[in-house]
Amino acid sequence: MSSSGDLPGEPLLDAPALTLLPGLLGEPAATETLARLDRELAWQRPTLRLYGREHPIPRRQLWMGDPDTRYRYSGRDFLPEPWHPAVAALRDRVVNALAEAGTRARFNSVLLNRYAGGEERMGWHSDDEPELGPAPLIAAVSLGSARPLRFRWKDRSREAFNAWLPHDSLLVMGAGVQERLQHALLPRRLPGLRISLTFRLVNPPASPA
């Protein structure tokens, strides 16, 4: 199986492999998908506990996937919503795009984040929860207003950098990215709706003995 470093896109890093592929759906499909997701999904704004207090997250989100893909994030368990047809079709397009490049992947879940404008954000984190395994491959689709995803090295051995994610792009975070880097969507004075979908493979919980 090839690594995501073999994908025919813009290599942002070679090791670990971080690659940006533009034009995933093409137009008008990408803009139509953005509008449909914004209109049809039951977006949520859950609260997360920080320093003993509950705070609503600074964006809207939705966890979606197969029935056994319960996910624990920031001290909370999230149960998946059933696959929306447009999201399932987008998942299949991502899998096919990776397969065309020689990278086999399977995704059973996705975290969708809706940013109404540049003031809505996502803090520093790595997608390294135990449910994802030791070296996950995560595929992030961006629809709508372009914004930079900021990366920093956990050991601070290199300078932080931005990865600008345009409308209808696919960012492939290969094995080792979550282990070695953190990323954040920091607030910016950028107008416009943005929806991101990070497809992932969650390992189902082990059955009790």
Backbone as JSON Lines, residues from 0, in Angstrom:
{"i":0,"aa":"M","n":[0.86,-1.19,0.0],"ca":[0.0,0.0,0.0],"c":[0.89,1.23,0.0]}
{"i":1,"aa":"S","n":[0.59,2.16,-0.87],"ca":[1.39,3.37,-0.94],"c":[1.08,4.29,0.21]}
{"i":2,"aa":"S","n":[2.02,5.15,0.53],"ca":[1.77,6.18,1.53],"c":[1.14,7.38,0.86]}
{"i":3,"aa":"S","n":[0.59,8.29,1.67],"ca":[-0.02,9.47,1.09],"c":[1.01,10.38,0.45]}
{"i":4,"aa":"G","n":[2.3,10.14,0.69],"ca":[3.32,10.9,0.02],"c":[3.38,10.64,-1.48]}
{"i":5,"aa":"D","n":[2.73,9.58,-1.97],"ca":[2.71,9.25,-3.38],"c":[1.55,9.9,-4.12]}
{"i":6,"aa":"L","n":[0.7,10.65,-3.44],"ca":[-0.48,11.22,-4.06],"c":[-0.11,12.34,-5.01]}
{"i":7,"aa":"P","n":[-0.86,12.47,-6.14],"ca":[-0.54,13.5,-7.14],"c":[-1.1,14.85,-6.75]}
{"i":8,"aa":"G","n":[-0.63,15.41,-5.67],"ca":[-1.08,16.72,-5.22],"c":[0.13,17.55,-4.82]}
{"i":9,"aa":"E","n":[-0.11,18.53,-3.99],"ca":[0.97,19.39,-3.5],"c":[1.51,18.81,-2.19]}
{"i":10,"aa":"P","n":[2.75,18.29,-2.2],"ca":[3.31,17.74,-0.96],"c":[3.71,18.85,-0.01]}
{"i":11,"aa":"L","n":[3.02,18.98,1.1],"ca":[3.36,20.0,2.09],"c":[4.47,19.51,3.0]}
{"i":12,"aa":"L","n":[4.49,18.21,3.26],"ca":[5.58,17.56,4.0],"c":[5.82,16.19,3.37]}
{"i":13,"aa":"D","n":[7.06,15.75,3.41],"ca":[7.38,14.41,2.94],"c":[7.36,13.4,4.08]}
{"i":14,"aa":"A","n":[7.89,13.79,5.23],"ca":[7.95,12.88,6.36],"c":[7.67,13.67,7.64]}
{"i":15,"aa":"P","n":[6.51,13.42,8.24],"ca":[5.44,12.53,7.79],"c":[4.69,13.14,6.6]}
{"i":16,"aa":"A","n":[3.98,12.29,5.88],"ca":[3.36,12.7,4.62],"c":[2.12,13.56,4.85]}
{"i":17,"aa":"L","n":[2.15,14.76,4.29],"ca":[1.03,15.69,4.36],"c":[0.85,16.25,2.95]}
{"i":18,"aa":"T","n":[-0.3,15.97,2.33],"ca":[-0.5,16.28,0.92],"c":[-1.83,16.97,0.7]}
{"i":19,"aa":"L","n":[-1.85,17.99,-0.16],"ca":[-3.06,18.72,-0.49],"c":[-3.42,18.45,-1.95]}
{"i":20,"aa":"L","n":[-4.68,18.02,-2.16],"ca":[-5.18,17.74,-3.5],"c":[-6.33,18.7,-3.8]}
{"i":21,"aa":"P","n":[-6.23,19.51,-4.84],"ca":[-7.31,20.44,-5.19],"c":[-8.35,19.77,-6.08]}
{"i":22,"aa":"G","n":[-9.51,20.42,-6.2],"ca":[-10.51,20.0,-7.17],"c":[-11.06,18.61,-6.96]}
{"i":23,"aa":"L","n":[-11.43,18.28,-5.74],"ca":[-11.9,16.93,-5.45],"c":[-13.2,16.61,-6.19]}
{"i":24,"aa":"L","n":[-14.17,17.5,-6.13],"ca":[-15.48,17.26,-6.74],"c":[-15.66,18.0,-8.05]}
{"i":25,"aa":"G","n":[-15.01,19.16,-8.19],"ca":[-15.26,20.01,-9.34],"c":[-16.54,20.8,-9.16]}
{"i":26,"aa":"E","n":[-16.68,21.82,-10.0],"ca":[-17.87,22.66,-9.95],"c":[-18.86,22.27,-11.05]}
{"i":27,"aa":"P","n":[-20.16,22.37,-10.79],"ca":[-20.78,23.01,-9.61],"c":[-20.98,22.09,-8.42]}
{"i":28,"aa":"A","n":[-20.48,20.83,-8.5],"ca":[-20.78,19.83,-7.47],"c":[-20.3,20.28,-6.09]}
{"i":29,"aa":"A","n":[-19.12,20.9,-6.02],"ca":[-18.57,21.28,-4.72],"c":[-19.45,22.32,-4.04]}
{"i":30,"aa":"T","n":[-19.85,23.35,-4.77],"ca":[-20.68,24.4,-4.18],"c":[-22.07,23.86,-3.84]}
{"i":31,"aa":"E","n":[-22.61,23.0,-4.68],"ca":[-23.91,22.4,-4.39],"c":[-23.84,21.53,-3.13]}
{"i":32,"aa":"T","n":[-22.74,20.8,-2.95],"ca":[-22.58,19.98,-1.75],"c":[-22.48,20.84,-0.5]}
{"i":33,"aa":"L","n":[-21.73,21.93,-0.57],"ca":[-21.63,22.86,0.55],"c":[-23.01,23.36,0.96]}
{"i":34,"aa":"A","n":[-23.8,23.81,0.0],"ca":[-25.13,24.34,0.31],"c":[-26.04,23.25,0.88]}
{"i":35,"aa":"R","n":[-25.93,22.06,0.35],"ca":[-26.79,20.97,0.83],"c":[-26.45,20.58,2.26]}
{"i":36,"aa":"L","n":[-25.17,20.48,2.58],"ca":[-24.78,20.13,3.95],"c":[-25.2,21.22,4.93]}
{"i":37,"aa":"D","n":[-25.01,22.47,4.54],"ca":[-25.4,23.57,5.41],"c":[-26.9,23.55,5.67]}
{"i":38,"aa":"R","n":[-27.68,23.21,4.66],"ca":[-29.13,23.27,4.76],"c":[-29.74,22.04,5.43]}
{"i":39,"aa":"E","n":[-29.2,20.87,5.19],"ca":[-29.89,19.64,5.54],"c":[-29.4,18.97,6.82]}
{"i":40,"aa":"L","n":[-28.21,19.29,7.29],"ca":[-27.69,18.61,8.48],"c":[-28.18,19.29,9.75]}
{"i":41,"aa":"A","n":[-28.38,18.49,10.8],"ca":[-28.82,19.0,12.1],"c":[-27.59,19.39,12.92]}
{"i":42,"aa":"W","n":[-27.03,20.54,12.61],"ca":[-25.79,20.98,13.24],"c":[-25.97,21.17,14.74]}
{"i":43,"aa":"Q","n":[-24.93,20.83,15.49],"ca":[-24.98,20.88,16.95],"c":[-23.88,21.8,17.48]}
{"i":44,"aa":"R","n":[-24.1,22.32,18.68],"ca":[-23.06,23.08,19.38],"c":[-22.93,22.49,20.78]}
{"i":45,"aa":"P","n":[-22.21,21.39,20.92],"ca":[-22.06,20.78,22.24],"c":[-21.18,21.62,23.16]}
{"i":46,"aa":"T","n":[-21.24,21.34,24.43],"ca":[-20.36,21.99,25.39],"c":[-19.25,21.02,25.8]}
{"i":47,"aa":"L","n":[-18.09,21.57,26.08],"ca":[-16.95,20.79,26.55],"c":[-16.5,21.34,27.89]}
{"i":48,"aa":"R","n":[-16.05,20.46,28.76],"ca":[-15.62,20.87,30.09],"c":[-14.15,21.26,30.06]}
{"i":49,"aa":"L","n":[-13.87,22.49,30.45],"ca":[-12.5,23.0,30.55],"c":[-12.32,23.65,31.91]}
{"i":50,"aa":"Y","n":[-11.32,23.18,32.63],"ca":[-11.01,23.73,33.96],"c":[-12.26,23.76,34.85]}
{"i":51,"aa":"G","n":[-13.03,22.69,34.77],"ca":[-14.18,22.53,35.65],"c":[-15.43,23.27,35.24]}
{"i":52,"aa":"R","n":[-15.42,23.91,34.07],"ca":[-16.6,24.65,33.61],"c":[-16.99,24.19,32.21]}
{"i":53,"aa":"E","n":[-18.3,24.27,31.92],"ca":[-18.81,23.89,30.61],"c":[-18.78,25.1,29.68]}
{"i":54,"aa":"H","n":[-18.25,24.9,28.46],"ca":[-18.17,25.96,27.48],"c":[-18.7,25.45,26.14]}
{"i":55,"aa":"P","n":[-19.58,26.2,25.47],"ca":[-19.99,25.8,24.12],"c":[-18.82,25.94,23.16]}
{"i":56,"aa":"I","n":[-18.68,24.99,22.25],"ca":[-17.57,25.05,21.31],"c":[-17.77,26.24,20.35]}
{"i":57,"aa":"P","n":[-16.68,26.83,19.86],"ca":[-16.79,28.04,19.02],"c":[-17.02,27.71,17.54]}
{"i":58,"aa":"R","n":[-17.95,26.84,17.27],"ca":[-18.32,26.43,15.91],"c":[-19.5,25.47,16.07]}
{"i":59,"aa":"R","n":[-20.01,24.95,14.98],"ca":[-21.01,23.88,15.05],"c":[-20.4,22.62,14.46]}
{"i":60,"aa":"Q","n":[-20.87,21.48,14.93],"ca":[-20.27,20.24,14.46],"c":[-21.3,19.12,14.44]}
{"i":61,"aa":"L","n":[-20.86,17.99,13.87],"ca":[-21.7,16.8,13.81],"c":[-20.78,15.6,13.66]}
{"i":62,"aa":"W","n":[-21.01,14.58,14.48],"ca":[-20.28,13.32,14.37],"c":[-21.18,12.34,13.63]}
{"i":63,"aa":"M","n":[-20.66,11.68,12.6],"ca":[-21.46,10.83,11.72],"c":[-20.66,9.58,11.39]}
{"i":64,"aa":"G","n":[-21.36,8.45,11.24],"ca":[-20.64,7.24,10.86],"c":[-21.44,5.98,11.06]}
{"i":65,"aa":"D","n":[-20.73,4.86,10.99],"ca":[-21.34,3.56,11.23],"c":[-21.81,3.48,12.68]}
{"i":66,"aa":"P","n":[-22.77,2.57,12.97],"ca":[-23.35,2.55,14.31],"c":[-22.36,2.29,15.44]}
{"i":67,"aa":"D","n":[-21.24,1.59,15.18],"ca":[-20.32,1.22,16.26],"c":[-19.15,2.19,16.39]}
{"i":68,"aa":"T","n":[-19.27,3.39,15.83],"ca":[-18.15,4.34,15.84],"c":[-18.32,5.42,16.9]}
{"i":69,"aa":"R","n":[-18.6,5.01,18.1],"ca":[-18.63,5.97,19.21],"c":[-17.23,6.57,19.38]}
{"i":70,"aa":"Y","n":[-17.2,7.86,19.69],"ca":[-15.93,8.57,19.69],"c":[-15.84,9.42,20.95]}
{"i":71,"aa":"R","n":[-14.68,9.39,21.6],"ca":[-14.48,10.19,22.81],"c":[-13.55,11.34,22.49]}
{"i":72,"aa":"Y","n":[-14.03,12.56,22.74],"ca":[-13.27,13.76,22.39],"c":[-13.45,14.78,23.5]}
{"i":73,"aa":"S","n":[-12.31,15.28,24.02],"ca":[-12.32,16.3,25.09],"c":[-13.21,15.89,26.26]}
{"i":74,"aa":"G","n":[-13.11,14.63,26.64],"ca":[-13.83,14.15,27.82],"c":[-15.29,13.82,27.6]}
{"i":75,"aa":"R","n":[-15.75,13.85,26.34],"ca":[-17.15,13.55,26.05],"c":[-17.25,12.42,25.05]}
{"i":76,"aa":"D","n":[-18.29,11.59,25.21],"ca":[-18.58,10.54,24.24],"c":[-19.58,11.06,23.22]}
{"i":77,"aa":"F","n":[-19.29,10.84,21.95],"ca":[-20.17,11.25,20.88],"c":[-20.68,10.01,20.15]}
{"i":78,"aa":"L","n":[-22.0,9.9,20.03],"ca":[-22.62,8.81,19.3],"c":[-22.88,9.28,17.87]}
{"i":79,"aa":"P","n":[-22.64,8.42,16.87],"ca":[-22.72,8.88,15.49],"c":[-24.14,9.06,14.99]}
{"i":80,"aa":"E","n":[-24.34,10.12,14.22],"ca":[-25.55,10.25,13.41],"c":[-25.42,9.31,12.2]}
{"i":81,"aa":"P","n":[-26.54,8.82,11.67],"ca":[-26.45,7.97,10.46],"c":[-25.88,8.75,9.28]}
{"i":82,"aa":"W","n":[-25.28,8.04,8.35],"ca":[-24.7,8.68,7.18],"c":[-25.76,9.44,6.39]}
{"i":83,"aa":"H","n":[-25.5,10.69,6.13],"ca":[-26.32,11.47,5.19],"c":[-25.87,11.08,3.78]}
{"i":84,"aa":"P","n":[-26.81,10.96,2.82],"ca":[-26.42,10.52,1.48],"c":[-25.32,11.37,0.85]}
{"i":85,"aa":"A","n":[-25.35,12.67,1.03],"ca":[-24.33,13.52,0.43],"c":[-22.97,13.3,1.08]}
{"i":86,"aa":"V","n":[-22.95,13.03,2.38],"ca":[-21.69,12.78,3.07],"c":[-21.14,11.4,2.69]}
{"i":87,"aa":"A","n":[-22.03,10.41,2.58],"ca":[-21.59,9.07,2.15],"c":[-21.01,9.13,0.74]}
{"i":88,"aa":"A","n":[-21.63,9.91,-0.15],"ca":[-21.11,10.05,-1.51],"c":[-19.75,10.73,-1.5]}
{"i":89,"aa":"L","n":[-19.57,11.71,-0.63],"ca":[-18.28,12.39,-0.53],"c":[-17.22,11.46,0.03]}
{"i":90,"aa":"R","n":[-17.59,10.66,1.03],"ca":[-16.66,9.64,1.55],"c":[-16.18,8.71,0.43]}
{"i":91,"aa":"D","n":[-17.11,8.24,-0.39],"ca":[-16.75,7.33,-1.47],"c":[-15.85,8.03,-2.49]}
{"i":92,"aa":"R","n":[-16.09,9.3,-2.73],"ca":[-15.23,10.04,-3.67],"c":[-13.82,10.16,-3.12]}
{"i":93,"aa":"V","n":[-13.69,10.4,-1.84],"ca":[-12.37,10.47,-1.22],"c":[-11.65,9.13,-1.32]}
{"i":94,"aa":"V","n":[-12.36,8.05,-1.0],"ca":[-11.75,6.71,-1.08],"c":[-11.3,6.42,-2.51]}
{"i":95,"aa":"N","n":[-12.12,6.79,-3.5],"ca":[-11.76,6.55,-4.9],"c":[-10.57,7.4,-5.31]}
{"i":96,"aa":"A","n":[-10.51,8.66,-4.85],"ca":[-9.38,9.51,-5.19],"c":[-8.08,8.94,-4.64]}
{"i":97,"aa":"L","n":[-8.14,8.42,-3.42],"ca":[-6.95,7.81,-2.84],"c":[-6.58,6.52,-3.58]}
{"i":98,"aa":"A","n":[-7.59,5.73,-3.94],"ca":[-7.33,4.48,-4.65],"c":[-6.7,4.74,-6.02]}
{"i":99,"aa":"E","n":[-7.15,5.79,-6.7],"ca":[-6.57,6.14,-8.0],"c":[-5.09,6.46,-7.88]}
{"i":100,"aa":"A","n":[-4.69,6.91,-6.71],"ca":[-3.28,7.24,-6.48],"c":[-2.5,6.08,-5.86]}
{"i":101,"aa":"G","n":[-3.17,4.94,-5.69],"ca":[-2.49,3.77,-5.14],"c":[-2.51,3.66,-3.64]}
{"i":102,"aa":"T","n":[-3.35,4.45,-2.98],"ca":[-3.45,4.41,-1.52],"c":[-4.8,3.83,-1.13]}
{"i":103,"aa":"R","n":[-4.79,2.65,-0.54],"ca":[-6.03,2.02,-0.08],"c":[-6.41,2.59,1.27]}
{"i":104,"aa":"A","n":[-7.66,2.97,1.41],"ca":[-8.14,3.53,2.67],"c":[-9.6,3.15,2.86]}
{"i":105,"aa":"R","n":[-10.0,3.07,4.11],"ca":[-11.4,2.84,4.46],"c":[-11.75,3.79,5.6]}
{"i":106,"aa":"F","n":[-12.91,4.4,5.51],"ca":[-13.36,5.34,6.53],"c":[-14.76,4.93,6.99]}
{"i":107,"aa":"N","n":[-14.93,4.84,8.3],"ca":[-16.25,4.47,8.84],"c":[-16.89,5.59,9.65]}
{"i":108,"aa":"S","n":[-16.3,6.78,9.59],"ca":[-16.82,7.89,10.4],"c":[-16.24,9.2,9.88]}
{"i":109,"aa":"V","n":[-16.89,10.29,10.3],"ca":[-16.43,11.61,9.88],"c":[-16.87,12.63,10.93]}
{"i":110,"aa":"L","n":[-15.98,13.58,11.21],"ca":[-16.33,14.73,12.04],"c":[-16.52,15.92,11.12]}
{"i":111,"aa":"L","n":[-17.72,16.49,11.14],"ca":[-18.02,17.67,10.33],"c":[-18.0,18.89,11.22]}
{"i":112,"aa":"N","n":[-17.32,19.94,10.79],"ca":[-17.28,21.2,11.51],"c":[-17.77,22.31,10.59]}
{"i":113,"aa":"R","n":[-18.67,23.14,11.12],"ca":[-19.24,24.26,10.37],"c":[-18.77,25.57,10.99]}
{"i":114,"aa":"Y","n":[-18.06,26.38,10.2],"ca":[-17.55,27.67,10.65],"c":[-18.32,28.76,9.91]}
{"i":115,"aa":"A","n":[-19.14,29.51,10.62],"ca":[-19.98,30.53,10.0],"c":[-19.16,31.7,9.47]}
{"i":116,"aa":"G","n":[-18.0,31.92,10.03],"ca":[-17.11,33.0,9.61],"c":[-15.75,32.83,10.23]}
{"i":117,"aa":"G","n":[-14.86,33.78,9.96],"ca":[-13.49,33.64,10.41],"c":[-13.29,33.68,11.9]}
{"i":118,"aa":"E","n":[-14.28,34.16,12.66],"ca":[-14.13,34.23,14.11],"c":[-14.35,32.87,14.76]}
{"i":119,"aa":"E","n":[-15.01,31.95,14.07],"ca":[-15.21,30.61,14.63],"c":[-13.97,29.78,14.38]}
{"i":120,"aa":"R","n":[-13.66,28.89,15.29],"ca":[-12.31,28.32,15.29],"c":[-12.28,26.91,15.88]}
{"i":121,"aa":"M","n":[-11.07,26.33,15.8],"ca":[-10.75,25.03,16.42],"c":[-9.38,25.17,17.07]}
{"i":122,"aa":"G","n":[-9.28,24.79,18.34],"ca":[-8.02,24.95,19.07],"c":[-6.98,23.91,18.71]}
{"i":123,"aa":"W","n":[-5.82,24.05,19.3],"ca":[-4.71,23.14,19.04],"c":[-5.03,21.74,19.51]}
{"i":124,"aa":"H","n":[-4.74,20.76,18.66],"ca":[-5.0,19.36,19.01],"c":[-4.33,18.46,17.98]}
{"i":125,"aa":"S","n":[-4.28,17.18,18.3],"ca":[-3.95,16.13,17.34],"c":[-5.09,15.13,17.35]}
{"i":126,"aa":"D","n":[-5.35,14.55,16.2],"ca":[-6.37,13.5,16.11],"c":[-5.69,12.17,16.46]}
{"i":127,"aa":"D","n":[-5.4,12.02,17.74],"ca":[-4.62,10.87,18.19],"c":[-5.34,10.08,19.28]}
{"i":128,"aa":"E","n":[-6.67,10.14,19.29],"ca":[-7.43,9.37,20.28],"c":[-7.18,7.88,20.09]}
{"i":129,"aa":"P","n":[-7.24,7.09,21.17],"ca":[-6.95,5.66,21.06],"c":[-7.8,4.93,20.03]}
{"i":130,"aa":"E","n":[-9.03,5.39,19.82],"ca":[-9.92,4.72,18.88],"c":[-9.4,4.76,17.44]}
{"i":131,"aa":"L","n":[-8.48,5.69,17.15],"ca":[-7.97,5.85,15.79],"c":[-6.76,4.98,15.5]}
{"i":132,"aa":"G","n":[-6.22,4.31,16.51],"ca":[-5.04,3.49,16.3],"c":[-3.76,4.31,16.36]}
{"i":133,"aa":"P","n":[-2.6,3.65,16.26],"ca":[-1.32,4.33,16.47],"c":[-0.87,5.22,15.33]}
{"i":134,"aa":"A","n":[-1.32,4.97,14.1],"ca":[-0.83,5.75,12.95],"c":[-1.97,5.97,11.96]}
{"i":135,"aa":"P","n":[-2.95,6.77,12.33],"ca":[-4.12,6.92,11.46],"c":[-3.83,7.72,10.2]}
{"i":136,"aa":"L","n":[-4.55,7.38,9.13],"ca":[-4.61,8.2,7.94],"c":[-5.94,8.95,7.99]}
{"i":137,"aa":"I","n":[-5.88,10.27,7.94],"ca":[-7.08,11.1,8.04],"c":[-7.17,11.98,6.81]}
{"i":138,"aa":"A","n":[-8.36,11.99,6.21],"ca":[-8.6,12.75,5.0],"c":[-9.57,13.88,5.31]}
{"i":139,"aa":"A","n":[-9.15,15.12,5.09],"ca":[-9.94,16.29,5.45],"c":[-10.36,17.04,4.2]}
{"i":140,"aa":"V","n":[-11.68,17.12,3.99],"ca":[-12.25,17.83,2.85],"c":[-12.67,19.22,3.31]}
{"i":141,"aa":"S","n":[-12.32,20.25,2.53],"ca":[-12.71,21.63,2.83],"c":[-13.66,22.13,1.75]}
{"i":142,"aa":"L","n":[-14.78,22.7,2.19],"ca":[-15.76,23.3,1.3],"c":[-16.04,24.72,1.79]}
{"i":143,"aa":"G","n":[-16.11,25.67,0.87],"ca":[-16.43,27.03,1.26],"c":[-15.21,27.92,1.36]}
{"i":144,"aa":"S","n":[-15.3,28.92,2.23],"ca":[-14.27,29.94,2.37],"c":[-12.91,29.33,2.71]}
{"i":145,"aa":"A","n":[-11.89,29.74,1.97],"ca":[-10.53,29.23,2.21],"c":[-9.99,29.78,3.52]}
{"i":146,"aa":"R","n":[-9.39,28.9,4.32],"ca":[-8.73,29.32,5.55],"c":[-7.47,28.5,5.75]}
{"i":147,"aa":"P","n":[-6.49,29.04,6.49],"ca":[-5.27,28.3,6.74],"c":[-5.4,27.4,7.98]}
{"i":148,"aa":"L","n":[-4.98,26.16,7.84],"ca":[-4.84,25.27,8.97],"c":[-3.4,25.4,9.46]}
{"i":149,"aa":"R","n":[-3.25,25.77,10.72],"ca":[-1.92,26.01,11.28],"c":[-1.37,24.72,11.88]}
{"i":150,"aa":"F","n":[-0.12,24.38,11.56],"ca":[0.54,23.19,12.09],"c":[1.74,23.61,12.93]}
{"i":151,"aa":"R","n":[1.97,22.87,14.0],"ca":[3.18,23.06,14.79],"c":[3.71,21.69,15.23]}
{"i":152,"aa":"W","n":[5.03,21.6,15.34],"ca":[5.69,20.35,15.74],"c":[5.59,20.2,17.26]}
{"i":153,"aa":"K","n":[5.27,19.02,17.7],"ca":[5.13,18.8,19.13],"c":[6.43,19.01,19.87]}
{"i":154,"aa":"D","n":[7.56,18.65,19.25],"ca":[8.85,18.82,19.91],"c":[9.48,20.19,19.62]}
{"i":155,"aa":"R","n":[8.73,21.03,18.87],"ca":[9.2,22.38,18.52],"c":[10.54,22.36,17.78]}
{"i":156,"aa":"S","n":[10.82,21.26,17.07],"ca":[12.1,21.14,16.37],"c":[12.14,21.96,15.09]}
{"i":157,"aa":"R","n":[10.99,22.33,14.57],"ca":[10.91,23.14,13.35],"c":[9.86,24.23,13.53]}
{"i":158,"aa":"E","n":[9.87,25.18,12.62],"ca":[8.93,26.28,12.7],"c":[7.51,25.83,12.35]}
{"i":159,"aa":"A","n":[6.53,26.46,12.97],"ca":[5.14,26.22,12.62],"c":[4.87,26.74,11.21]}
{"i":160,"aa":"F","n":[3.82,26.24,10.59],"ca":[3.52,26.66,9.21],"c":[2.02,26.57,8.97]}
{"i":161,"aa":"N","n":[1.57,27.28,7.93],"ca":[0.18,27.28,7.51],"c":[-0.01,26.39,6.29]}
{"i":162,"aa":"A","n":[-1.14,25.69,6.26],"ca":[-1.58,24.97,5.07],"c":[-2.91,25.58,4.66]}
{"i":163,"aa":"W","n":[-2.89,26.4,3.6],"ca":[-4.13,27.02,3.13],"c":[-5.0,25.97,2.47]}
{"i":164,"aa":"L","n":[-6.26,25.91,2.9],"ca":[-7.18,24.88,2.42],"c":[-8.28,25.56,1.59]}
{"i":165,"aa":"P","n":[-8.17,25.51,0.28],"ca":[-9.17,26.17,-0.56],"c":[-10.44,25.34,-0.67]}
{"i":166,"aa":"H","n":[-11.47,25.98,-1.2],"ca":[-12.73,25.31,-1.49],"c":[-12.49,24.1,-2.39]}
{"i":167,"aa":"D","n":[-13.14,22.99,-2.06],"ca":[-13.09,21.75,-2.85],"c":[-11.7,21.11,-2.84]}
{"i":168,"aa":"S","n":[-11.03,21.17,-1.69],"ca":[-9.71,20.54,-1.58],"c":[-9.74,19.38,-0.6]}
{"i":169,"aa":"L","n":[-8.76,18.5,-0.74],"ca":[-8.61,17.34,0.13],"c":[-7.21,17.37,0.72]}
{"i":170,"aa":"L","n":[-7.13,17.42,2.05],"ca":[-5.86,17.35,2.76],"c":[-5.71,15.95,3.33]}
{"i":171,"aa":"V","n":[-4.65,15.27,2.94],"ca":[-4.41,13.9,3.41],"c":[-3.29,13.93,4.44]}
{"i":172,"aa":"M","n":[-3.65,13.57,5.67],"ca":[-2.68,13.51,6.76],"c":[-2.3,12.05,6.96]}
{"i":173,"aa":"G","n":[-1.11,11.69,6.51],"ca":[-0.67,10.31,6.54],"c":[-0.16,9.87,7.9]}
{"i":174,"aa":"A","n":[0.32,8.63,7.93],"ca":[0.83,8.06,9.17],"c":[1.94,8.93,9.73]}
{"i":175,"aa":"G","n":[1.87,9.21,11.02],"ca":[2.89,10.0,11.7],"c":[2.54,11.46,11.88]}
{"i":176,"aa":"V","n":[1.59,11.98,11.11],"ca":[1.24,13.4,11.26],"c":[0.66,13.67,12.64]}
{"i":177,"aa":"Q","n":[-0.26,12.83,13.08],"ca":[-0.9,13.06,14.38],"c":[0.06,12.81,15.53]}
{"i":178,"aa":"E","n":[1.01,11.92,15.32],"ca":[2.0,11.63,16.36],"c":[2.98,12.78,16.54]}
{"i":179,"aa":"R","n":[3.32,13.46,15.45],"ca":[4.41,14.43,15.51],"c":[3.98,15.89,15.47]}
{"i":180,"aa":"L","n":[2.74,16.16,15.02],"ca":[2.3,17.54,14.89],"c":[0.95,17.76,15.55]}
{"i":181,"aa":"Q","n":[0.67,19.02,15.86],"ca":[-0.67,19.48,16.24],"c":[-1.14,20.45,15.17]}
{"i":182,"aa":"H","n":[-2.46,20.63,15.09],"ca":[-3.0,21.59,14.15],"c":[-4.16,22.34,14.79]}
{"i":183,"aa":"A","n":[-4.45,23.52,14.22],"ca":[-5.52,24.37,14.74],"c":[-6.05,25.23,13.61]}
{"i":184,"aa":"L","n":[-7.33,25.58,13.7],"ca":[-7.92,26.57,12.81],"c":[-8.1,27.84,13.64]}
{"i":185,"aa":"L","n":[-7.17,28.74,13.51],"ca":[-7.15,29.93,14.35],"c":[-8.07,31.02,13.78]}
{"i":186,"aa":"P","n":[-8.58,31.9,14.64],"ca":[-9.48,32.95,14.15],"c":[-8.77,33.89,13.18]}
{"i":187,"aa":"R","n":[-9.5,34.28,12.13],"ca":[-8.98,35.18,11.11],"c":[-10.1,36.11,10.67]}
{"i":188,"aa":"R","n":[-9.74,37.26,10.16],"ca":[-10.75,38.18,9.63],"c":[-11.07,37.79,8.19]}
{"i":189,"aa":"L","n":[-11.68,36.63,8.05],"ca":[-12.04,36.1,6.74],"c":[-13.53,35.79,6.74]}
{"i":190,"aa":"P","n":[-14.3,36.41,5.85],"ca":[-15.73,36.16,5.83],"c":[-16.06,34.86,5.11]}
{"i":191,"aa":"G","n":[-17.28,34.41,5.29],"ca":[-17.77,33.3,4.5],"c":[-17.86,32.0,5.27]}
{"i":192,"aa":"L","n":[-18.83,31.2,4.87],"ca":[-19.07,29.88,5.46],"c":[-18.0,28.89,5.03]}
{"i":193,"aa":"R","n":[-17.58,28.06,5.97],"ca":[-16.67,26.96,5.67],"c":[-17.15,25.72,6.39]}
{"i":194,"aa":"I","n":[-17.17,24.59,5.67],"ca":[-17.48,23.29,6.28],"c":[-16.32,22.36,6.0]}
{"i":195,"aa":"S","n":[-15.81,21.73,7.05],"ca":[-14.75,20.73,6.89],"c":[-15.28,19.37,7.3]}
{"i":196,"aa":"L","n":[-14.79,18.35,6.63],"ca":[-15.17,16.97,6.93],"c":[-13.89,16.17,7.06]}
{"i":197,"aa":"T","n":[-13.62,15.65,8.25],"ca":[-12.41,14.85,8.47],"c":[-12.81,13.39,8.6]}
{"i":198,"aa":"F","n":[-12.53,12.66,7.53],"ca":[-12.88,11.24,7.48],"c":[-11.81,10.42,8.17]}
{"i":199,"aa":"R","n":[-12.26,9.42,8.93],"ca":[-11.33,8.62,9.72],"c":[-11.87,7.21,9.92]}
{"i":200,"aa":"L","n":[-10.99,6.33,10.35],"ca":[-11.36,4.94,10.64],"c":[-11.27,4.75,12.15]}
{"i":201,"aa":"V","n":[-12.42,4.58,12.78],"ca":[-12.47,4.37,14.22],"c":[-12.55,2.87,14.48]}
{"i":202,"aa":"N","n":[-11.69,2.39,15.36],"ca":[-11.75,0.99,15.77],"c":[-12.88,0.8,16.75]}
{"i":203,"aa":"P","n":[-13.8,-0.14,16.49],"ca":[-14.91,-0.35,17.43],"c":[-14.4,-0.82,18.79]}
{"i":204,"aa":"P","n":[-15.11,-0.49,19.87],"ca":[-14.68,-0.91,21.19],"c":[-14.66,-2.42,21.31]}
{"i":205,"aa":"A","n":[-13.71,-2.91,22.08],"ca":[-13.59,-4.35,22.26],"c":[-14.78,-4.9,23.03]}
{"i":206,"aa":"S","n":[-15.23,-6.06,22.64],"ca":[-16.34,-6.7,23.35],"c":[-15.86,-7.2,24.71]}
{"i":207,"aa":"P","n":[-16.69,-7.1,25.73],"ca":[-16.28,-7.58,27.04],"c":[-16.03,-9.08,27.02]}
{"i":208,"aa":"A","n":[-15.03,-9.51,27.78],"ca":[-14.69,-10.94,27.81],"c":[-15.78,-11.73,28.5]}
